[in-house]
Amino acid sequence: MTDRVLEVCEWIETGRAKALRESAGLTQREVAQSCEVSQGAVLRWERAERRPRGRNALAYHRVLSKLVAREQAAA
């Protein structure tokens, strides 16, 4: 796995992915649209029922990385 995939899996397992989305005021649907997946996929990722793979993992990482950068800029 690439570093980005490992990082997004860590964010999922720790609940950081959901926390980032919620603190940014985004819905699961909005994140799903950005990743070009279903809202249900994001729901399962956030619950750690499934892990994103391939291009979905990279797309999810891209979205979450932007939220991390926004969070760090505000701090």
mmCIF file of the N, C-alpha and C atoms, coordinates in Angstrom:
data_MODEL
# 
_entry.id   MODEL 
# 
loop_
_atom_site.group_PDB 
_atom_site.id 
_atom_site.type_symbol 
_atom_site.label_atom_id 
_atom_site.label_alt_id 
_atom_site.label_comp_id 
_atom_site.label_asym_id 
_atom_site.label_entity_id 
_atom_site.label_seq_id 
_atom_site.pdbx_PDB_ins_code 
_atom_site.Cartn_x 
_atom_site.Cartn_y 
_atom_site.Cartn_z 
_atom_site.occupancy 
_atom_site.B_iso_or_equiv 
_atom_site.pdbx_formal_charge 
_atom_site.auth_seq_id 
_atom_site.auth_comp_id 
_atom_site.auth_asym_id 
_atom_site.auth_atom_id 
_atom_site.pdbx_PDB_model_num 
ATOM 1   N N  . MET A 1 1  ? 0.839   -1.194 0.000  1.00 0.00 ? 1  MET A N  1 
ATOM 2   C CA . MET A 1 1  ? 0.000   0.000  0.000  1.00 0.00 ? 1  MET A CA 1 
ATOM 3   C C  . MET A 1 1  ? 0.873   1.243  0.000  1.00 0.00 ? 1  MET A C  1 
ATOM 4   N N  . THR A 1 2  ? 0.357   2.270  -0.605 1.00 0.00 ? 2  THR A N  1 
ATOM 5   C CA . THR A 1 2  ? 1.088   3.527  -0.612 1.00 0.00 ? 2  THR A CA 1 
ATOM 6   C C  . THR A 1 2  ? 0.918   4.229  0.727  1.00 0.00 ? 2  THR A C  1 
ATOM 7   N N  . ASP A 1 3  ? 1.760   5.203  0.960  1.00 0.00 ? 3  ASP A N  1 
ATOM 8   C CA . ASP A 1 3  ? 1.677   5.974  2.207  1.00 0.00 ? 3  ASP A CA 1 
ATOM 9   C C  . ASP A 1 3  ? 0.323   6.660  2.349  1.00 0.00 ? 3  ASP A C  1 
ATOM 10  N N  . ARG A 1 4  ? -0.205  7.162  1.227  1.00 0.00 ? 4  ARG A N  1 
ATOM 11  C CA . ARG A 1 4  ? -1.497  7.857  1.289  1.00 0.00 ? 4  ARG A CA 1 
ATOM 12  C C  . ARG A 1 4  ? -2.624  6.905  1.674  1.00 0.00 ? 4  ARG A C  1 
ATOM 13  N N  . VAL A 1 5  ? -2.592  5.690  1.127  1.00 0.00 ? 5  VAL A N  1 
ATOM 14  C CA . VAL A 1 5  ? -3.624  4.710  1.465  1.00 0.00 ? 5  VAL A CA 1 
ATOM 15  C C  . VAL A 1 5  ? -3.511  4.311  2.926  1.00 0.00 ? 5  VAL A C  1 
ATOM 16  N N  . LEU A 1 6  ? -2.300  4.092  3.394  1.00 0.00 ? 6  LEU A N  1 
ATOM 17  C CA . LEU A 1 6  ? -2.101  3.763  4.810  1.00 0.00 ? 6  LEU A CA 1 
ATOM 18  C C  . LEU A 1 6  ? -2.589  4.890  5.710  1.00 0.00 ? 6  LEU A C  1 
ATOM 19  N N  . GLU A 1 7  ? -2.296  6.119  5.308  1.00 0.00 ? 7  GLU A N  1 
ATOM 20  C CA . GLU A 1 7  ? -2.714  7.265  6.112  1.00 0.00 ? 7  GLU A CA 1 
ATOM 21  C C  . GLU A 1 7  ? -4.235  7.369  6.169  1.00 0.00 ? 7  GLU A C  1 
ATOM 22  N N  . VAL A 1 8  ? -4.908  7.196  5.033  1.00 0.00 ? 8  VAL A N  1 
ATOM 23  C CA . VAL A 1 8  ? -6.367  7.301  5.030  1.00 0.00 ? 8  VAL A CA 1 
ATOM 24  C C  . VAL A 1 8  ? -6.976  6.163  5.850  1.00 0.00 ? 8  VAL A C  1 
ATOM 25  N N  . CYS A 1 9  ? -6.377  4.983  5.813  1.00 0.00 ? 9  CYS A N  1 
ATOM 26  C CA . CYS A 1 9  ? -6.858  3.870  6.637  1.00 0.00 ? 9  CYS A CA 1 
ATOM 27  C C  . CYS A 1 9  ? -6.696  4.183  8.123  1.00 0.00 ? 9  CYS A C  1 
ATOM 28  N N  . GLU A 1 10 ? -5.602  4.823  8.481  1.00 0.00 ? 10 GLU A N  1 
ATOM 29  C CA . GLU A 1 10 ? -5.388  5.233  9.876  1.00 0.00 ? 10 GLU A CA 1 
ATOM 30  C C  . GLU A 1 10 ? -6.438  6.258  10.286 1.00 0.00 ? 10 GLU A C  1 
ATOM 31  N N  . TRP A 1 11 ? -6.702  7.228  9.422  1.00 0.00 ? 11 TRP A N  1 
ATOM 32  C CA . TRP A 1 11 ? -7.717  8.243  9.728  1.00 0.00 ? 11 TRP A CA 1 
ATOM 33  C C  . TRP A 1 11 ? -9.088  7.603  9.922  1.00 0.00 ? 11 TRP A C  1 
ATOM 34  N N  . ILE A 1 12 ? -9.387  6.583  9.135  1.00 0.00 ? 12 ILE A N  1 
ATOM 35  C CA . ILE A 1 12 ? -10.659 5.884  9.273  1.00 0.00 ? 12 ILE A CA 1 
ATOM 36  C C  . ILE A 1 12 ? -10.715 5.153  10.609 1.00 0.00 ? 12 ILE A C  1 
ATOM 37  N N  . GLU A 1 13 ? -9.679  4.376  10.896 1.00 0.00 ? 13 GLU A N  1 
ATOM 38  C CA . GLU A 1 13 ? -9.659  3.553  12.118 1.00 0.00 ? 13 GLU A CA 1 
ATOM 39  C C  . GLU A 1 13 ? -9.719  4.380  13.388 1.00 0.00 ? 13 GLU A C  1 
ATOM 40  N N  . THR A 1 14 ? -9.125  5.561  13.381 1.00 0.00 ? 14 THR A N  1 
ATOM 41  C CA . THR A 1 14 ? -9.107  6.410  14.577 1.00 0.00 ? 14 THR A CA 1 
ATOM 42  C C  . THR A 1 14 ? -10.326 7.330  14.684 1.00 0.00 ? 14 THR A C  1 
ATOM 43  N N  . GLY A 1 15 ? -11.152 7.369  13.634 1.00 0.00 ? 15 GLY A N  1 
ATOM 44  C CA . GLY A 1 15 ? -12.302 8.267  13.631 1.00 0.00 ? 15 GLY A CA 1 
ATOM 45  C C  . GLY A 1 15 ? -11.973 9.662  13.148 1.00 0.00 ? 15 GLY A C  1 
ATOM 46  N N  . ARG A 1 16 ? -10.725 9.890  12.803 1.00 0.00 ? 16 ARG A N  1 
ATOM 47  C CA . ARG A 1 16 ? -10.304 11.215 12.334 1.00 0.00 ? 16 ARG A CA 1 
ATOM 48  C C  . ARG A 1 16 ? -10.983 11.604 11.034 1.00 0.00 ? 16 ARG A C  1 
ATOM 49  N N  . ALA A 1 17 ? -11.216 10.646 10.154 1.00 0.00 ? 17 ALA A N  1 
ATOM 50  C CA . ALA A 1 17 ? -11.849 10.948 8.860  1.00 0.00 ? 17 ALA A CA 1 
ATOM 51  C C  . ALA A 1 17 ? -13.220 11.584 9.081  1.00 0.00 ? 17 ALA A C  1 
ATOM 52  N N  . LYS A 1 18 ? -14.022 10.951 9.918  1.00 0.00 ? 18 LYS A N  1 
ATOM 53  C CA . LYS A 1 18 ? -15.360 11.481 10.209 1.00 0.00 ? 18 LYS A CA 1 
ATOM 54  C C  . LYS A 1 18 ? -15.268 12.825 10.918 1.00 0.00 ? 18 LYS A C  1 
ATOM 55  N N  . ALA A 1 19 ? -14.354 12.932 11.874 1.00 0.00 ? 19 ALA A N  1 
ATOM 56  C CA . ALA A 1 19 ? -14.196 14.183 12.624 1.00 0.00 ? 19 ALA A CA 1 
ATOM 57  C C  . ALA A 1 19 ? -13.790 15.332 11.700 1.00 0.00 ? 19 ALA A C  1 
ATOM 58  N N  . LEU A 1 20 ? -12.894 15.059 10.768 1.00 0.00 ? 20 LEU A N  1 
ATOM 59  C CA . LEU A 1 20 ? -12.480 16.091 9.816  1.00 0.00 ? 20 LEU A CA 1 
ATOM 60  C C  . LEU A 1 20 ? -13.664 16.566 8.983  1.00 0.00 ? 20 LEU A C  1 
ATOM 61  N N  . ARG A 1 21 ? -14.438 15.602 8.481  1.00 0.00 ? 21 ARG A N  1 
ATOM 62  C CA . ARG A 1 21 ? -15.596 15.946 7.654  1.00 0.00 ? 21 ARG A CA 1 
ATOM 63  C C  . ARG A 1 21 ? -16.597 16.782 8.449  1.00 0.00 ? 21 ARG A C  1 
ATOM 64  N N  . GLU A 1 22 ? -16.898 16.324 9.657  1.00 0.00 ? 22 GLU A N  1 
ATOM 65  C CA . GLU A 1 22 ? -17.880 17.029 10.474 1.00 0.00 ? 22 GLU A CA 1 
ATOM 66  C C  . GLU A 1 22 ? -17.404 18.421 10.867 1.00 0.00 ? 22 GLU A C  1 
ATOM 67  N N  . SER A 1 23 ? -16.133 18.557 11.218 1.00 0.00 ? 23 SER A N  1 
ATOM 68  C CA . SER A 1 23 ? -15.636 19.878 11.627 1.00 0.00 ? 23 SER A CA 1 
ATOM 69  C C  . SER A 1 23 ? -15.612 20.857 10.452 1.00 0.00 ? 23 SER A C  1 
ATOM 70  N N  . ALA A 1 24 ? -15.524 20.321 9.238  1.00 0.00 ? 24 ALA A N  1 
ATOM 71  C CA . ALA A 1 24 ? -15.569 21.173 8.049  1.00 0.00 ? 24 ALA A CA 1 
ATOM 72  C C  . ALA A 1 24 ? -17.001 21.488 7.632  1.00 0.00 ? 24 ALA A C  1 
ATOM 73  N N  . GLY A 1 25 ? -17.973 20.863 8.303  1.00 0.00 ? 25 GLY A N  1 
ATOM 74  C CA . GLY A 1 25 ? -19.373 21.113 7.979  1.00 0.00 ? 25 GLY A CA 1 
ATOM 75  C C  . GLY A 1 25 ? -19.824 20.444 6.692  1.00 0.00 ? 25 GLY A C  1 
ATOM 76  N N  . LEU A 1 26 ? -19.148 19.366 6.309  1.00 0.00 ? 26 LEU A N  1 
ATOM 77  C CA . LEU A 1 26 ? -19.504 18.657 5.083  1.00 0.00 ? 26 LEU A CA 1 
ATOM 78  C C  . LEU A 1 26 ? -20.374 17.452 5.400  1.00 0.00 ? 26 LEU A C  1 
ATOM 79  N N  . THR A 1 27 ? -21.277 17.144 4.494  1.00 0.00 ? 27 THR A N  1 
ATOM 80  C CA . THR A 1 27 ? -22.080 15.940 4.635  1.00 0.00 ? 27 THR A CA 1 
ATOM 81  C C  . THR A 1 27 ? -21.353 14.770 3.979  1.00 0.00 ? 27 THR A C  1 
ATOM 82  N N  . GLN A 1 28 ? -21.779 13.578 4.326  1.00 0.00 ? 28 GLN A N  1 
ATOM 83  C CA . GLN A 1 28 ? -21.223 12.390 3.672  1.00 0.00 ? 28 GLN A CA 1 
ATOM 84  C C  . GLN A 1 28 ? -21.496 12.452 2.173  1.00 0.00 ? 28 GLN A C  1 
ATOM 85  N N  . ARG A 1 29 ? -22.632 12.953 1.823  1.00 0.00 ? 29 ARG A N  1 
ATOM 86  C CA . ARG A 1 29 ? -22.992 13.071 0.403  1.00 0.00 ? 29 ARG A CA 1 
ATOM 87  C C  . ARG A 1 29 ? -22.029 13.990 -0.349 1.00 0.00 ? 29 ARG A C  1 
ATOM 88  N N  . GLU A 1 30 ? -21.668 15.108 0.260  1.00 0.00 ? 30 GLU A N  1 
ATOM 89  C CA . GLU A 1 30 ? -20.732 16.041 -0.385 1.00 0.00 ? 30 GLU A CA 1 
ATOM 90  C C  . GLU A 1 30 ? -19.361 15.403 -0.574 1.00 0.00 ? 30 GLU A C  1 
ATOM 91  N N  . VAL A 1 31 ? -18.896 14.684 0.443  1.00 0.00 ? 31 VAL A N  1 
ATOM 92  C CA . VAL A 1 31 ? -17.612 13.997 0.335  1.00 0.00 ? 31 VAL A CA 1 
ATOM 93  C C  . VAL A 1 31 ? -17.711 12.919 -0.749 1.00 0.00 ? 31 VAL A C  1 
ATOM 94  N N  . ALA A 1 32 ? -18.816 12.201 -0.754 1.00 0.00 ? 32 ALA A N  1 
ATOM 95  C CA . ALA A 1 32 ? -19.016 11.153 -1.755 1.00 0.00 ? 32 ALA A CA 1 
ATOM 96  C C  . ALA A 1 32 ? -18.977 11.728 -3.172 1.00 0.00 ? 32 ALA A C  1 
ATOM 97  N N  . GLN A 1 33 ? -19.605 12.858 -3.364 1.00 0.00 ? 33 GLN A N  1 
ATOM 98  C CA . GLN A 1 33 ? -19.593 13.487 -4.687 1.00 0.00 ? 33 GLN A CA 1 
ATOM 99  C C  . GLN A 1 33 ? -18.178 13.875 -5.092 1.00 0.00 ? 33 GLN A C  1 
ATOM 100 N N  . SER A 1 34 ? -17.406 14.379 -4.156 1.00 0.00 ? 34 SER A N  1 
ATOM 101 C CA . SER A 1 34 ? -16.017 14.753 -4.445 1.00 0.00 ? 34 SER A CA 1 
ATOM 102 C C  . SER A 1 34 ? -15.179 13.528 -4.811 1.00 0.00 ? 34 SER A C  1 
ATOM 103 N N  . CYS A 1 35 ? -15.501 12.396 -4.204 1.00 0.00 ? 35 CYS A N  1 
ATOM 104 C CA . CYS A 1 35 ? -14.756 11.156 -4.451 1.00 0.00 ? 35 CYS A CA 1 
ATOM 105 C C  . CYS A 1 35 ? -15.355 10.331 -5.585 1.00 0.00 ? 35 CYS A C  1 
ATOM 106 N N  . GLU A 1 36 ? -16.519 10.764 -6.070 1.00 0.00 ? 36 GLU A N  1 
ATOM 107 C CA . GLU A 1 36 ? -17.249 10.042 -7.116 1.00 0.00 ? 36 GLU A CA 1 
ATOM 108 C C  . GLU A 1 36 ? -17.625 8.630  -6.690 1.00 0.00 ? 36 GLU A C  1 
ATOM 109 N N  . VAL A 1 37 ? -18.151 8.549  -5.456 1.00 0.00 ? 37 VAL A N  1 
ATOM 110 C CA . VAL A 1 37 ? -18.660 7.285  -4.910 1.00 0.00 ? 37 VAL A CA 1 
ATOM 111 C C  . VAL A 1 37 ? -20.037 7.565  -4.317 1.00 0.00 ? 37 VAL A C  1 
ATOM 112 N N  . SER A 1 38 ? -20.689 6.528  -3.833 1.00 0.00 ? 38 SER A N  1 
ATOM 113 C CA . SER A 1 38 ? -21.999 6.707  -3.205 1.00 0.00 ? 38 SER A CA 1 
ATOM 114 C C  . SER A 1 38 ? -21.842 7.219  -1.774 1.00 0.00 ? 38 SER A C  1 
ATOM 115 N N  . GLN A 1 39 ? -22.911 7.816  -1.265 1.00 0.00 ? 39 GLN A N  1 
ATOM 116 C CA . GLN A 1 39 ? -22.916 8.261  0.122  1.00 0.00 ? 39 GLN A CA 1 
ATOM 117 C C  . GLN A 1 39 ? -22.765 7.053  1.033  1.00 0.00 ? 39 GLN A C  1 
ATOM 118 N N  . GLY A 1 40 ? -23.328 5.926  0.643  1.00 0.00 ? 40 GLY A N  1 
ATOM 119 C CA . GLY A 1 40 ? -23.216 4.699  1.424  1.00 0.00 ? 40 GLY A CA 1 
ATOM 120 C C  . GLY A 1 40 ? -21.779 4.227  1.564  1.00 0.00 ? 40 GLY A C  1 
ATOM 121 N N  . ALA A 1 41 ? -20.984 4.450  0.527  1.00 0.00 ? 41 ALA A N  1 
ATOM 122 C CA . ALA A 1 41 ? -19.569 4.062  0.596  1.00 0.00 ? 41 ALA A CA 1 
ATOM 123 C C  . ALA A 1 41 ? -18.857 4.870  1.676  1.00 0.00 ? 41 ALA A C  1 
ATOM 124 N N  . VAL A 1 42 ? -19.098 6.165  1.699  1.00 0.00 ? 42 VAL A N  1 
ATOM 125 C CA . VAL A 1 42 ? -18.471 7.023  2.718  1.00 0.00 ? 42 VAL A CA 1 
ATOM 126 C C  . VAL A 1 42 ? -18.959 6.615  4.105  1.00 0.00 ? 42 VAL A C  1 
ATOM 127 N N  . LEU A 1 43 ? -20.229 6.310  4.230  1.00 0.00 ? 43 LEU A N  1 
ATOM 128 C CA . LEU A 1 43 ? -20.779 5.849  5.502  1.00 0.00 ? 43 LEU A CA 1 
ATOM 129 C C  . LEU A 1 43 ? -20.044 4.590  5.978  1.00 0.00 ? 43 LEU A C  1 
ATOM 130 N N  . ARG A 1 44 ? -19.863 3.619  5.102  1.00 0.00 ? 44 ARG A N  1 
ATOM 131 C CA . ARG A 1 44 ? -19.176 2.377  5.476  1.00 0.00 ? 44 ARG A CA 1 
ATOM 132 C C  . ARG A 1 44 ? -17.706 2.631  5.794  1.00 0.00 ? 44 ARG A C  1 
ATOM 133 N N  . TRP A 1 45 ? -17.077 3.555  5.077  1.00 0.00 ? 45 TRP A N  1 
ATOM 134 C CA . TRP A 1 45 ? -15.682 3.893  5.383  1.00 0.00 ? 45 TRP A CA 1 
ATOM 135 C C  . TRP A 1 45 ? -15.593 4.501  6.772  1.00 0.00 ? 45 TRP A C  1 
ATOM 136 N N  . GLU A 1 46 ? -16.459 5.455  7.065  1.00 0.00 ? 46 GLU A N  1 
ATOM 137 C CA . GLU A 1 46 ? -16.412 6.133  8.360  1.00 0.00 ? 46 GLU A CA 1 
ATOM 138 C C  . GLU A 1 46 ? -16.714 5.188  9.517  1.00 0.00 ? 46 GLU A C  1 
ATOM 139 N N  . ARG A 1 47 ? -17.505 4.194  9.281  1.00 0.00 ? 47 ARG A N  1 
ATOM 140 C CA . ARG A 1 47 ? -17.808 3.201  10.309 1.00 0.00 ? 47 ARG A CA 1 
ATOM 141 C C  . ARG A 1 47 ? -16.740 2.107  10.373 1.00 0.00 ? 47 ARG A C  1 
ATOM 142 N N  . ALA A 1 48 ? -15.757 2.205  9.504  1.00 0.00 ? 48 ALA A N  1 
ATOM 143 C CA . ALA A 1 48 ? -14.672 1.214  9.399  1.00 0.00 ? 48 ALA A CA 1 
ATOM 144 C C  . ALA A 1 48 ? -15.216 -0.173 9.056  1.00 0.00 ? 48 ALA A C  1 
ATOM 145 N N  . GLU A 1 49 ? -16.345 -0.196 8.356  1.00 0.00 ? 49 GLU A N  1 
ATOM 146 C CA . GLU A 1 49 ? -16.903 -1.460 7.882  1.00 0.00 ? 49 GLU A CA 1 
ATOM 147 C C  . GLU A 1 49 ? -16.194 -1.897 6.600  1.00 0.00 ? 49 GLU A C  1 
ATOM 148 N N  . ARG A 1 50 ? -15.722 -0.934 5.863  1.00 0.00 ? 50 ARG A N  1 
ATOM 149 C CA . ARG A 1 50 ? -14.981 -1.165 4.621  1.00 0.00 ? 50 ARG A CA 1 
ATOM 150 C C  . ARG A 1 50 ? -13.850 -0.157 4.544  1.00 0.00 ? 50 ARG A C  1 
ATOM 151 N N  . ARG A 1 51 ? -12.879 -0.476 3.708  1.00 0.00 ? 51 ARG A N  1 
ATOM 152 C CA . ARG A 1 51 ? -11.790 0.465  3.439  1.00 0.00 ? 51 ARG A CA 1 
ATOM 153 C C  . ARG A 1 51 ? -11.816 0.817  1.960  1.00 0.00 ? 51 ARG A C  1 
ATOM 154 N N  . PRO A 1 52 ? -11.599 2.083  1.655  1.00 0.00 ? 52 PRO A N  1 
ATOM 155 C CA . PRO A 1 52 ? -11.538 2.436  0.236  1.00 0.00 ? 52 PRO A CA 1 
ATOM 156 C C  . PRO A 1 52 ? -10.293 1.814  -0.388 1.00 0.00 ? 52 PRO A C  1 
ATOM 157 N N  . ARG A 1 53 ? -10.402 1.468  -1.665 1.00 0.00 ? 53 ARG A N  1 
ATOM 158 C CA . ARG A 1 53 ? -9.270  0.868  -2.364 1.00 0.00 ? 53 ARG A CA 1 
ATOM 159 C C  . ARG A 1 53 ? -9.002  1.632  -3.655 1.00 0.00 ? 53 ARG A C  1 
ATOM 160 N N  . GLY A 1 54 ? -7.800  1.480  -4.145 1.00 0.00 ? 54 GLY A N  1 
ATOM 161 C CA . GLY A 1 54 ? -7.432  2.036  -5.439 1.00 0.00 ? 54 GLY A CA 1 
ATOM 162 C C  . GLY A 1 54 ? -7.676  3.525  -5.545 1.00 0.00 ? 54 GLY A C  1 
ATOM 163 N N  . ARG A 1 55 ? -8.290  3.895  -6.667 1.00 0.00 ? 55 ARG A N  1 
ATOM 164 C CA . ARG A 1 55 ? -8.524  5.324  -6.921 1.00 0.00 ? 55 ARG A CA 1 
ATOM 165 C C  . ARG A 1 55 ? -9.469  5.937  -5.887 1.00 0.00 ? 55 ARG A C  1 
ATOM 166 N N  . ASN A 1 56 ? -10.380 5.132  -5.312 1.00 0.00 ? 56 ASN A N  1 
ATOM 167 C CA . ASN A 1 56 ? -11.278 5.658  -4.285 1.00 0.00 ? 56 ASN A CA 1 
ATOM 168 C C  . ASN A 1 56 ? -10.501 6.053  -3.033 1.00 0.00 ? 56 ASN A C  1 
ATOM 169 N N  . ALA A 1 57 ? -9.526  5.253  -2.664 1.00 0.00 ? 57 ALA A N  1 
ATOM 170 C CA . ALA A 1 57 ? -8.699  5.577  -1.498 1.00 0.00 ? 57 ALA A CA 1 
ATOM 171 C C  . ALA A 1 57 ? -7.914  6.856  -1.748 1.00 0.00 ? 57 ALA A C  1 
ATOM 172 N N  . LEU A 1 58 ? -7.390  6.996  -2.955 1.00 0.00 ? 58 LEU A N  1 
ATOM 173 C CA . LEU A 1 58 ? -6.622  8.201  -3.276 1.00 0.00 ? 58 LEU A CA 1 
ATOM 174 C C  . LEU A 1 58 ? -7.522  9.437  -3.323 1.00 0.00 ? 58 LEU A C  1 
ATOM 175 N N  . ALA A 1 59 ? -8.726  9.279  -3.864 1.00 0.00 ? 59 ALA A N  1 
ATOM 176 C CA . ALA A 1 59 ? -9.666  10.401 -3.909 1.00 0.00 ? 59 ALA A CA 1 
ATOM 177 C C  . ALA A 1 59 ? -10.080 10.811 -2.494 1.00 0.00 ? 59 ALA A C  1 
ATOM 178 N N  . TYR A 1 60 ? -10.343 9.829  -1.637 1.00 0.00 ? 60 TYR A N  1 
ATOM 179 C CA . TYR A 1 60 ? -10.731 10.120 -0.256 1.00 0.00 ? 60 TYR A CA 1 
ATOM 180 C C  . TYR A 1 60 ? -9.576  10.791 0.478  1.00 0.00 ? 60 TYR A C  1 
ATOM 181 N N  . HIS A 1 61 ? -8.372  10.324 0.252  1.00 0.00 ? 61 HIS A N  1 
ATOM 182 C CA . HIS A 1 61 ? -7.201  10.946 0.863  1.00 0.00 ? 61 HIS A CA 1 
ATOM 183 C C  . HIS A 1 61 ? -7.063  12.396 0.407  1.00 0.00 ? 61 HIS A C  1 
ATOM 184 N N  . ARG A 1 62 ? -7.283  12.647 -0.862 1.00 0.00 ? 62 ARG A N  1 
ATOM 185 C CA . ARG A 1 62 ? -7.176  14.016 -1.391 1.00 0.00 ? 62 ARG A CA 1 
ATOM 186 C C  . ARG A 1 62 ? -8.166  14.938 -0.681 1.00 0.00 ? 62 ARG A C  1 
ATOM 187 N N  . VAL A 1 63 ? -9.401  14.484 -0.522 1.00 0.00 ? 63 VAL A N  1 
ATOM 188 C CA . VAL A 1 63 ? -10.418 15.294 0.161  1.00 0.00 ? 63 VAL A CA 1 
ATOM 189 C C  . VAL A 1 63 ? -10.026 15.528 1.612  1.00 0.00 ? 63 VAL A C  1 
ATOM 190 N N  . LEU A 1 64 ? -9.647  14.464 2.299  1.00 0.00 ? 64 LEU A N  1 
ATOM 191 C CA . LEU A 1 64 ? -9.295  14.598 3.719  1.00 0.00 ? 64 LEU A CA 1 
ATOM 192 C C  . LEU A 1 64 ? -8.035  15.430 3.923  1.00 0.00 ? 64 LEU A C  1 
ATOM 193 N N  . SER A 1 65 ? -7.082  15.324 3.030  1.00 0.00 ? 65 SER A N  1 
ATOM 194 C CA . SER A 1 65 ? -5.849  16.114 3.132  1.00 0.00 ? 65 SER A CA 1 
ATOM 195 C C  . SER A 1 65 ? -6.150  17.609 3.048  1.00 0.00 ? 65 SER A C  1 
ATOM 196 N N  . LYS A 1 66 ? -7.087  17.967 2.205  1.00 0.00 ? 66 LYS A N  1 
ATOM 197 C CA . LYS A 1 66 ? -7.488  19.374 2.106  1.00 0.00 ? 66 LYS A CA 1 
ATOM 198 C C  . LYS A 1 66 ? -8.112  19.843 3.417  1.00 0.00 ? 66 LYS A C  1 
ATOM 199 N N  . LEU A 1 67 ? -8.877  18.958 4.052  1.00 0.00 ? 67 LEU A N  1 
ATOM 200 C CA . LEU A 1 67 ? -9.486  19.313 5.335  1.00 0.00 ? 67 LEU A CA 1 
ATOM 201 C C  . LEU A 1 67 ? -8.439  19.428 6.432  1.00 0.00 ? 67 LEU A C  1 
ATOM 202 N N  . VAL A 1 68 ? -7.431  18.571 6.400  1.00 0.00 ? 68 VAL A N  1 
ATOM 203 C CA . VAL A 1 68 ? -6.325  18.660 7.361  1.00 0.00 ? 68 VAL A CA 1 
ATOM 204 C C  . VAL A 1 68 ? -5.596  19.986 7.165  1.00 0.00 ? 68 VAL A C  1 
ATOM 205 N N  . ALA A 1 69 ? -5.305  20.345 5.928  1.00 0.00 ? 69 ALA A N  1 
ATOM 206 C CA . ALA A 1 69 ? -4.609  21.606 5.643  1.00 0.00 ? 69 ALA A CA 1 
ATOM 207 C C  . ALA A 1 69 ? -5.432  22.798 6.115  1.00 0.00 ? 69 ALA A C  1 
ATOM 208 N N  . ARG A 1 70 ? -6.725  22.742 5.902  1.00 0.00 ? 70 ARG A N  1 
ATOM 209 C CA . ARG A 1 70 ? -7.606  23.830 6.348  1.00 0.00 ? 70 ARG A CA 1 
ATOM 210 C C  . ARG A 1 70 ? -7.590  23.929 7.872  1.00 0.00 ? 70 ARG A C  1 
ATOM 211 N N  . GLU A 1 71 ? -7.611  22.779 8.539  1.00 0.00 ? 71 GLU A N  1 
ATOM 212 C CA . GLU A 1 71 ? -7.582  22.741 9.993  1.00 0.00 ? 71 GLU A CA 1 
ATOM 213 C C  . GLU A 1 71 ? -6.276  23.316 10.525 1.00 0.00 ? 71 GLU A C  1 
ATOM 214 N N  . GLN A 1 72 ? -5.161  22.962 9.898  1.00 0.00 ? 72 GLN A N  1 
ATOM 215 C CA . GLN A 1 72 ? -3.850  23.449 10.342 1.00 0.00 ? 72 GLN A CA 1 
ATOM 216 C C  . GLN A 1 72 ? -3.696  24.949 10.102 1.00 0.00 ? 72 GLN A C  1 
ATOM 217 N N  . ALA A 1 73 ? -4.262  25.432 9.011  1.00 0.00 ? 73 ALA A N  1 
ATOM 218 C CA . ALA A 1 73 ? -4.192  26.867 8.709  1.00 0.00 ? 73 ALA A CA 1 
ATOM 219 C C  . ALA A 1 73 ? -4.988  27.685 9.730  1.00 0.00 ? 73 ALA A C  1 
ATOM 220 N N  . ALA A 1 74 ? -6.060  27.104 10.234 1.00 0.00 ? 74 ALA A N  1 
ATOM 221 C CA . ALA A 1 74 ? -6.905  27.807 11.205 1.00 0.00 ? 74 ALA A CA 1 
ATOM 222 C C  . ALA A 1 74 ? -6.289  27.806 12.610 1.00 0.00 ? 74 ALA A C  1 
ATOM 223 N N  . ALA A 1 75 ? -5.358  26.887 12.843 1.00 0.00 ? 75 ALA A N  1 
ATOM 224 C CA . ALA A 1 75 ? -4.787  26.761 14.185 1.00 0.00 ? 75 ALA A CA 1 
ATOM 225 C C  . ALA A 1 75 ? -3.738  27.820 14.458 1.00 0.00 ? 75 ALA A C  1 
# 
